[in-house]
């Protein structure tokens, strides 16, 4: 099995774009939008969903130009089949079985 180290877990557009610019593998988890907005509302301790939704949309619009370089993973796959995801990352980025 390949060894993969996670550098960050943040979902910040500037960080994602910079990683793509440096040819660093970017794994993005996708959740259902309703779940993601609800999580963001709770995480930011906001009482209203509208500001969280606007933040969610703004973030995704800003990374649209580099999204094709991401390795998109459904949230459920990361939870239930992490080993498959970890083994797929080097293959997706052309490292084969050498790892990162």
C-alpha positions in Angstrom: 0.0 0.0 0.0 1.2 3.5 -0.8 1.8 6.0 2.0 -0.1 9.3 1.6 0.4 12.2 4.0 -2.4 14.8 4.2 -0.9 18.3 4.3 -4.1 20.1 5.2 -7.7 19.5 5.6 -8.9 23.0 4.9 -11.3 23.9 2.2 -9.9 27.3 1.3 -9.9 28.3 -2.3 -6.5 30.1 -2.3 -4.9 27.0 -0.8 -6.5 24.7 -3.3 -5.5 26.8 -6.2 -1.9 27.1 -4.9 -1.7 23.3 -4.5 -2.8 22.8 -8.1 -0.3 25.4 -9.2 2.5 23.5 -7.5 1.2 20.2 -9.0 0.4 18.9 -5.5 -2.4 16.3 -5.4 -5.7 17.8 -4.2 -8.3 15.4 -2.8 -11.7 17.1 -2.5 -14.6 15.4 -0.6 -18.0 16.1 -2.0 -21.0 16.1 0.2 -24.6 16.7 -0.6 -24.9 20.6 -0.7 -27.5 20.6 2.1 -25.2 18.6 4.4 -22.3 20.8 3.6 -24.1 24.0 4.2 -25.6 22.7 7.5 -22.1 21.5 8.6 -20.6 24.9 7.7 -23.4 26.7 9.6 -22.7 24.6 12.7 -18.9 24.9 12.3 -19.0 28.7 12.0 -21.5 28.8 14.9 -23.9 30.9 12.8 -27.6 31.0 13.5 -28.7 31.5 9.9 -28.2 29.2 7.0 -28.3 31.9 4.3 -24.8 33.3 5.1 -23.3 29.8 5.1 -25.0 29.0 1.8 -23.6 32.2 0.2 -20.1 31.3 1.6 -20.5 27.7 0.2 -21.4 29.0 -3.3 -18.7 31.7 -3.3 -16.0 29.1 -2.4 -17.1 26.7 -5.1 -17.3 29.3 -7.8 -13.8 30.5 -7.0 -12.2 27.1 -7.5 -14.2 26.2 -10.6 -11.3 27.0 -12.9 -9.0 24.4 -11.3 -11.5 21.8 -10.3 -10.6 19.5 -13.1 -7.2 18.9 -11.4 -8.8 17.7 -8.2 -9.3 14.1 -7.2 -13.0 14.2 -6.3 -14.1 11.7 -3.7 -17.6 11.2 -2.4 -17.8 11.8 1.4 -19.2 8.3 1.9 -16.3 6.7 0.1 -13.8 8.5 2.4 -15.7 7.3 5.4 -16.3 3.7 4.4 -13.6 2.9 1.9 -10.6 5.0 2.9 -8.1 2.4 1.9 -9.4 2.4 -1.7 -9.2 6.2 -1.8 -5.6 6.3 -0.4 -4.5 3.7 -3.0 -6.2 5.6 -5.8 -4.5 9.0 -5.2 -1.0 8.1 -6.5 -2.6 6.4 -9.5 -4.8 9.5 -10.3 -1.7 11.7 -10.2 0.6 9.5 -12.3 2.8 8.2 -9.5 1.6 4.6 -10.2 2.4 2.3 -7.3 5.5 4.2 -6.3 3.5 6.3 -3.9 3.8 10.0 -3.5 
